[in-house]
Amino acid sequence: MKPEMYDIIDKLVELDAEYRQAQRDKYPDGVTFPGKSGNEMMKDLLSREKPAILEALDELAKDEIITVMALAWWGRGDGVAEPGATFSAVRAHAESIYGEGSVSYVFGMPLSKYLPAALERGHID
């Protein structure tokens, strides 16, 4: 992993934690949108105000988003990143599915939880 990714990770963890806390403060009982799919809910939320975490994700290059997505999976430790997997295989999978919705997908993940867990898990080549 490129050394500058560690600075990116630190910033994303900070921004994600701030955003999630603000959401908990604003919506202590959660947010629901009756009759809407997850994608519709995300679009509705994003149309209101662009959070700093989303702005930061939007500024990342494709390669960096792929790495963040792979790190989040690595930190979560299930699915393609289950025990026995290699980080390079997880990253290759992230690269293979990267597309138009990748930034929104990553935005929806608890990066302040998963990214530190990924670094703690280690074996990131």
Biotite code that builds the C-alpha atoms (Angstrom):
import biotite.structure as struc

atoms = struc.array([
    struc.Atom([0.000, 0.000, 0.000], chain_id="A", res_id=1, res_name="MET", atom_name="CA", element="C"),
    struc.Atom([1.292, 3.465, -0.871], chain_id="A", res_id=2, res_name="LYS", atom_name="CA", element="C"),
    struc.Atom([2.552, 5.419, 2.167], chain_id="A", res_id=3, res_name="PRO", atom_name="CA", element="C"),
    struc.Atom([0.213, 8.357, 1.427], chain_id="A", res_id=4, res_name="GLU", atom_name="CA", element="C"),
    struc.Atom([-2.771, 6.030, 1.910], chain_id="A", res_id=5, res_name="MET", atom_name="CA", element="C"),
    struc.Atom([-2.137, 6.108, 5.658], chain_id="A", res_id=6, res_name="TYR", atom_name="CA", element="C"),
    struc.Atom([-2.818, 9.855, 5.704], chain_id="A", res_id=7, res_name="ASP", atom_name="CA", element="C"),
    struc.Atom([-5.944, 9.324, 3.611], chain_id="A", res_id=8, res_name="ILE", atom_name="CA", element="C"),
    struc.Atom([-7.113, 6.598, 5.987], chain_id="A", res_id=9, res_name="ILE", atom_name="CA", element="C"),
    struc.Atom([-6.552, 8.816, 9.032], chain_id="A", res_id=10, res_name="ASP", atom_name="CA", element="C"),
    struc.Atom([-8.595, 11.618, 7.449], chain_id="A", res_id=11, res_name="LYS", atom_name="CA", element="C"),
    struc.Atom([-11.419, 9.303, 6.362], chain_id="A", res_id=12, res_name="LEU", atom_name="CA", element="C"),
    struc.Atom([-11.618, 7.723, 9.829], chain_id="A", res_id=13, res_name="VAL", atom_name="CA", element="C"),
    struc.Atom([-11.842, 11.181, 11.418], chain_id="A", res_id=14, res_name="GLU", atom_name="CA", element="C"),
    struc.Atom([-14.470, 12.471, 8.976], chain_id="A", res_id=15, res_name="LEU", atom_name="CA", element="C"),
    struc.Atom([-16.533, 9.284, 9.157], chain_id="A", res_id=16, res_name="ASP", atom_name="CA", element="C"),
    struc.Atom([-16.562, 9.320, 12.967], chain_id="A", res_id=17, res_name="ALA", atom_name="CA", element="C"),
    struc.Atom([-17.654, 12.981, 12.967], chain_id="A", res_id=18, res_name="GLU", atom_name="CA", element="C"),
    struc.Atom([-20.379, 12.311, 10.389], chain_id="A", res_id=19, res_name="TYR", atom_name="CA", element="C"),
    struc.Atom([-21.719, 9.254, 12.202], chain_id="A", res_id=20, res_name="ARG", atom_name="CA", element="C"),
    struc.Atom([-21.804, 11.073, 15.531], chain_id="A", res_id=21, res_name="GLN", atom_name="CA", element="C"),
    struc.Atom([-23.617, 14.012, 13.949], chain_id="A", res_id=22, res_name="ALA", atom_name="CA", element="C"),
    struc.Atom([-26.160, 11.596, 12.457], chain_id="A", res_id=23, res_name="GLN", atom_name="CA", element="C"),
    struc.Atom([-26.695, 9.904, 15.839], chain_id="A", res_id=24, res_name="ARG", atom_name="CA", element="C"),
    struc.Atom([-27.183, 13.308, 17.454], chain_id="A", res_id=25, res_name="ASP", atom_name="CA", element="C"),
    struc.Atom([-29.555, 14.497, 14.737], chain_id="A", res_id=26, res_name="LYS", atom_name="CA", element="C"),
    struc.Atom([-31.518, 11.243, 14.416], chain_id="A", res_id=27, res_name="TYR", atom_name="CA", element="C"),
    struc.Atom([-31.290, 9.428, 17.774], chain_id="A", res_id=28, res_name="PRO", atom_name="CA", element="C"),
    struc.Atom([-34.034, 6.997, 16.732], chain_id="A", res_id=29, res_name="ASP", atom_name="CA", element="C"),
    struc.Atom([-32.553, 6.379, 13.284], chain_id="A", res_id=30, res_name="GLY", atom_name="CA", element="C"),
    struc.Atom([-33.749, 7.466, 9.887], chain_id="A", res_id=31, res_name="VAL", atom_name="CA", element="C"),
    struc.Atom([-36.411, 5.628, 7.945], chain_id="A", res_id=32, res_name="THR", atom_name="CA", element="C"),
    struc.Atom([-37.984, 6.349, 4.614], chain_id="A", res_id=33, res_name="PHE", atom_name="CA", element="C"),
    struc.Atom([-41.102, 4.190, 4.316], chain_id="A", res_id=34, res_name="PRO", atom_name="CA", element="C"),
    struc.Atom([-41.412, 2.487, 0.969], chain_id="A", res_id=35, res_name="GLY", atom_name="CA", element="C"),
    struc.Atom([-37.945, 3.397, -0.251], chain_id="A", res_id=36, res_name="LYS", atom_name="CA", element="C"),
    struc.Atom([-35.091, 1.097, -1.173], chain_id="A", res_id=37, res_name="SER", atom_name="CA", element="C"),
    struc.Atom([-31.610, 1.505, 0.298], chain_id="A", res_id=38, res_name="GLY", atom_name="CA", element="C"),
    struc.Atom([-30.411, 3.330, -2.828], chain_id="A", res_id=39, res_name="ASN", atom_name="CA", element="C"),
    struc.Atom([-33.408, 5.668, -2.752], chain_id="A", res_id=40, res_name="GLU", atom_name="CA", element="C"),
    struc.Atom([-32.777, 6.384, 0.935], chain_id="A", res_id=41, res_name="MET", atom_name="CA", element="C"),
    struc.Atom([-29.102, 7.146, 0.233], chain_id="A", res_id=42, res_name="MET", atom_name="CA", element="C"),
    struc.Atom([-30.004, 9.499, -2.626], chain_id="A", res_id=43, res_name="LYS", atom_name="CA", element="C"),
    struc.Atom([-32.536, 11.261, -0.407], chain_id="A", res_id=44, res_name="ASP", atom_name="CA", element="C"),
    struc.Atom([-29.980, 11.728, 2.360], chain_id="A", res_id=45, res_name="LEU", atom_name="CA", element="C"),
    struc.Atom([-27.283, 12.887, -0.049], chain_id="A", res_id=46, res_name="LEU", atom_name="CA", element="C"),
    struc.Atom([-29.544, 15.408, -1.739], chain_id="A", res_id=47, res_name="SER", atom_name="CA", element="C"),
    struc.Atom([-29.860, 17.325, 1.530], chain_id="A", res_id=48, res_name="ARG", atom_name="CA", element="C"),
    struc.Atom([-26.280, 18.293, 2.266], chain_id="A", res_id=49, res_name="GLU", atom_name="CA", element="C"),
    struc.Atom([-22.987, 16.867, 1.115], chain_id="A", res_id=50, res_name="LYS", atom_name="CA", element="C"),
    struc.Atom([-21.102, 15.604, 4.175], chain_id="A", res_id=51, res_name="PRO", atom_name="CA", element="C"),
    struc.Atom([-17.364, 16.251, 4.457], chain_id="A", res_id=52, res_name="ALA", atom_name="CA", element="C"),
    struc.Atom([-16.678, 12.499, 4.385], chain_id="A", res_id=53, res_name="ILE", atom_name="CA", element="C"),
    struc.Atom([-18.440, 12.214, 1.032], chain_id="A", res_id=54, res_name="LEU", atom_name="CA", element="C"),
    struc.Atom([-16.532, 15.206, -0.335], chain_id="A", res_id=55, res_name="GLU", atom_name="CA", element="C"),
    struc.Atom([-13.287, 13.548, 0.742], chain_id="A", res_id=56, res_name="ALA", atom_name="CA", element="C"),
    struc.Atom([-14.284, 10.273, -0.932], chain_id="A", res_id=57, res_name="LEU", atom_name="CA", element="C"),
    struc.Atom([-15.291, 12.126, -4.108], chain_id="A", res_id=58, res_name="ASP", atom_name="CA", element="C"),
    struc.Atom([-11.812, 13.665, -4.279], chain_id="A", res_id=59, res_name="GLU", atom_name="CA", element="C"),
    struc.Atom([-10.049, 10.301, -4.229], chain_id="A", res_id=60, res_name="LEU", atom_name="CA", element="C"),
    struc.Atom([-8.702, 8.728, -7.386], chain_id="A", res_id=61, res_name="ALA", atom_name="CA", element="C"),
    struc.Atom([-10.172, 5.457, -8.638], chain_id="A", res_id=62, res_name="LYS", atom_name="CA", element="C"),
    struc.Atom([-7.172, 3.505, -7.325], chain_id="A", res_id=63, res_name="ASP", atom_name="CA", element="C"),
    struc.Atom([-7.579, 5.063, -3.879], chain_id="A", res_id=64, res_name="GLU", atom_name="CA", element="C"),
    struc.Atom([-11.319, 4.278, -3.698], chain_id="A", res_id=65, res_name="ILE", atom_name="CA", element="C"),
    struc.Atom([-10.562, 0.682, -4.653], chain_id="A", res_id=66, res_name="ILE", atom_name="CA", element="C"),
    struc.Atom([-7.974, 0.485, -1.876], chain_id="A", res_id=67, res_name="THR", atom_name="CA", element="C"),
    struc.Atom([-10.369, 2.013, 0.678], chain_id="A", res_id=68, res_name="VAL", atom_name="CA", element="C"),
    struc.Atom([-13.106, -0.417, -0.353], chain_id="A", res_id=69, res_name="MET", atom_name="CA", element="C"),
    struc.Atom([-10.721, -3.362, -0.016], chain_id="A", res_id=70, res_name="ALA", atom_name="CA", element="C"),
    struc.Atom([-9.444, -2.108, 3.341], chain_id="A", res_id=71, res_name="LEU", atom_name="CA", element="C"),
    struc.Atom([-12.992, -1.753, 4.638], chain_id="A", res_id=72, res_name="ALA", atom_name="CA", element="C"),
    struc.Atom([-13.751, -5.347, 3.665], chain_id="A", res_id=73, res_name="TRP", atom_name="CA", element="C"),
    struc.Atom([-10.424, -6.442, 5.144], chain_id="A", res_id=74, res_name="TRP", atom_name="CA", element="C"),
    struc.Atom([-11.320, -4.717, 8.396], chain_id="A", res_id=75, res_name="GLY", atom_name="CA", element="C"),
    struc.Atom([-14.786, -6.248, 8.411], chain_id="A", res_id=76, res_name="ARG", atom_name="CA", element="C"),
    struc.Atom([-13.180, -9.650, 7.897], chain_id="A", res_id=77, res_name="GLY", atom_name="CA", element="C"),
    struc.Atom([-16.021, -11.520, 6.234], chain_id="A", res_id=78, res_name="ASP", atom_name="CA", element="C"),
    struc.Atom([-17.078, -12.361, 2.700], chain_id="A", res_id=79, res_name="GLY", atom_name="CA", element="C"),
    struc.Atom([-14.144, -11.997, 0.310], chain_id="A", res_id=80, res_name="VAL", atom_name="CA", element="C"),
    struc.Atom([-11.930, -10.975, 3.260], chain_id="A", res_id=81, res_name="ALA", atom_name="CA", element="C"),
    struc.Atom([-12.676, -13.935, 5.506], chain_id="A", res_id=82, res_name="GLU", atom_name="CA", element="C"),
    struc.Atom([-9.826, -15.626, 7.368], chain_id="A", res_id=83, res_name="PRO", atom_name="CA", element="C"),
    struc.Atom([-7.435, -17.266, 4.929], chain_id="A", res_id=84, res_name="GLY", atom_name="CA", element="C"),
    struc.Atom([-7.900, -14.603, 2.266], chain_id="A", res_id=85, res_name="ALA", atom_name="CA", element="C"),
    struc.Atom([-5.044, -12.368, 1.159], chain_id="A", res_id=86, res_name="THR", atom_name="CA", element="C"),
    struc.Atom([-5.360, -8.622, 0.963], chain_id="A", res_id=87, res_name="PHE", atom_name="CA", element="C"),
    struc.Atom([-4.183, -8.655, -2.657], chain_id="A", res_id=88, res_name="SER", atom_name="CA", element="C"),
    struc.Atom([-7.086, -10.981, -3.556], chain_id="A", res_id=89, res_name="ALA", atom_name="CA", element="C"),
    struc.Atom([-9.541, -8.736, -1.721], chain_id="A", res_id=90, res_name="VAL", atom_name="CA", element="C"),
    struc.Atom([-8.177, -5.680, -3.515], chain_id="A", res_id=91, res_name="ARG", atom_name="CA", element="C"),
    struc.Atom([-8.374, -7.482, -6.871], chain_id="A", res_id=92, res_name="ALA", atom_name="CA", element="C"),
    struc.Atom([-12.035, -8.234, -6.161], chain_id="A", res_id=93, res_name="HIS", atom_name="CA", element="C"),
    struc.Atom([-12.677, -4.577, -5.268], chain_id="A", res_id=94, res_name="ALA", atom_name="CA", element="C"),
    struc.Atom([-11.030, -3.537, -8.526], chain_id="A", res_id=95, res_name="GLU", atom_name="CA", element="C"),
    struc.Atom([-13.147, -6.012, -10.501], chain_id="A", res_id=96, res_name="SER", atom_name="CA", element="C"),
    struc.Atom([-16.425, -4.607, -9.183], chain_id="A", res_id=97, res_name="ILE", atom_name="CA", element="C"),
    struc.Atom([-15.486, -0.923, -9.088], chain_id="A", res_id=98, res_name="TYR", atom_name="CA", element="C"),
    struc.Atom([-18.117, 1.178, -10.826], chain_id="A", res_id=99, res_name="GLY", atom_name="CA", element="C"),
    struc.Atom([-20.249, 4.278, -10.787], chain_id="A", res_id=100, res_name="GLU", atom_name="CA", element="C"),
    struc.Atom([-21.756, 3.539, -7.362], chain_id="A", res_id=101, res_name="GLY", atom_name="CA", element="C"),
    struc.Atom([-18.505, 2.664, -5.592], chain_id="A", res_id=102, res_name="SER", atom_name="CA", element="C"),
    struc.Atom([-18.106, 5.998, -3.806], chain_id="A", res_id=103, res_name="VAL", atom_name="CA", element="C"),
    struc.Atom([-21.681, 5.833, -2.477], chain_id="A", res_id=104, res_name="SER", atom_name="CA", element="C"),
    struc.Atom([-21.132, 2.231, -1.436], chain_id="A", res_id=105, res_name="TYR", atom_name="CA", element="C"),
    struc.Atom([-17.957, 3.126, 0.473], chain_id="A", res_id=106, res_name="VAL", atom_name="CA", element="C"),
    struc.Atom([-19.708, 6.138, 2.011], chain_id="A", res_id=107, res_name="PHE", atom_name="CA", element="C"),
    struc.Atom([-22.323, 3.788, 3.459], chain_id="A", res_id=108, res_name="GLY", atom_name="CA", element="C"),
    struc.Atom([-19.721, 1.713, 5.271], chain_id="A", res_id=109, res_name="MET", atom_name="CA", element="C"),
    struc.Atom([-18.606, 2.493, 8.837], chain_id="A", res_id=110, res_name="PRO", atom_name="CA", element="C"),
    struc.Atom([-15.094, 3.477, 7.791], chain_id="A", res_id=111, res_name="LEU", atom_name="CA", element="C"),
    struc.Atom([-14.222, 4.710, 11.288], chain_id="A", res_id=112, res_name="SER", atom_name="CA", element="C"),
    struc.Atom([-14.707, 1.120, 12.437], chain_id="A", res_id=113, res_name="LYS", atom_name="CA", element="C"),
    struc.Atom([-13.472, -0.930, 9.479], chain_id="A", res_id=114, res_name="TYR", atom_name="CA", element="C"),
    struc.Atom([-10.347, 0.989, 8.427], chain_id="A", res_id=115, res_name="LEU", atom_name="CA", element="C"),
    struc.Atom([-8.638, 0.874, 11.862], chain_id="A", res_id=116, res_name="PRO", atom_name="CA", element="C"),
    struc.Atom([-9.611, -2.819, 12.087], chain_id="A", res_id=117, res_name="ALA", atom_name="CA", element="C"),
    struc.Atom([-7.948, -3.412, 8.701], chain_id="A", res_id=118, res_name="ALA", atom_name="CA", element="C"),
    struc.Atom([-4.709, -1.804, 9.846], chain_id="A", res_id=119, res_name="LEU", atom_name="CA", element="C"),
    struc.Atom([-4.837, -3.801, 13.067], chain_id="A", res_id=120, res_name="GLU", atom_name="CA", element="C"),
    struc.Atom([-5.398, -7.013, 11.122], chain_id="A", res_id=121, res_name="ARG", atom_name="CA", element="C"),
    struc.Atom([-2.303, -6.231, 9.055], chain_id="A", res_id=122, res_name="GLY", atom_name="CA", element="C"),
    struc.Atom([-0.904, -8.318, 6.178], chain_id="A", res_id=123, res_name="HIS", atom_name="CA", element="C"),
    struc.Atom([-1.675, -5.447, 3.796], chain_id="A", res_id=124, res_name="ILE", atom_name="CA", element="C"),
    struc.Atom([0.668, -5.807, 0.865], chain_id="A", res_id=125, res_name="ASP", atom_name="CA", element="C"),
])
